[in-house]
Amino acid sequence: MTSKPDLTPAARRMARLLAGVRDDQLTAPTPCPDMPLGALIDHIGGLSLAFTWAAAKRFPDGPSRPPSADAANLPPDWRTRFPERLEALAAAWRSPEAWEGMTEAGGVDMSGEEAGHVAINELVVHGWDLARASGQPYDAGTDEIDTCLAFVAPAVEQSGGQGIEGLFGPRVEIPDDAPALDRLIALTGRAPSWAG
């Protein structure tokens, strides 16, 4: 991995998806086991902060921890606050320094380059989760999907397809000629045909 992808399209797509979530959908299931939509949205808000701090290599709350996933933690203004966090996330990763040296996110030490790739993968895959759970269309860019596949595929191969705790579940088998987005989703332990 040597590319430094622009996180802006994925972050803005996520913000548009958040705007399309109705209050009555917050308890809806998602492709993430045991994580209703409100909990997923809380997770998205938390990972936006975590990876912004990872890019800046500054952690205002002390050592980083994995983002929570609990709808009870959603602030009343999440519909405006979380899009602002997503915009800040994308801006932070436009800095070349974000991709250099070491950093941490979710309590895990990693290189800046690896953290940037985890961040875009989180945006793309959780964007798909959010779209599926809320009944919205989803169309990630080819470059984004290719970047995520290049990051995820080696990790899944190394795990023997069994998944990586804290990142994604066991690979779902789909045809080799499936669309690239479906292959990415399947590698992260989700069924591309999932519907709430």
Salt bridges, closest charged atoms under 4 A:
ASP23 OD1 - ARG79 NH2 2.66
ASP24 OD1 - ARG22 NE 2.95
ASP77 OD1 - ARG81 NH2 3.10
GLU87 OE2 - ARG12 NH2 2.80
GLU122 OE1 - HIS43 NE2 3.61
GLU122 OE1 - HIS126 NE2 3.55
ASP129 OD2 - HIS126 ND1 2.83
ASP129 OD1 - ARG190 NE 2.70
GLU144 OE1 - ARG13 NH2 2.50
GLU173 OE2 - ARG171 NE 3.25
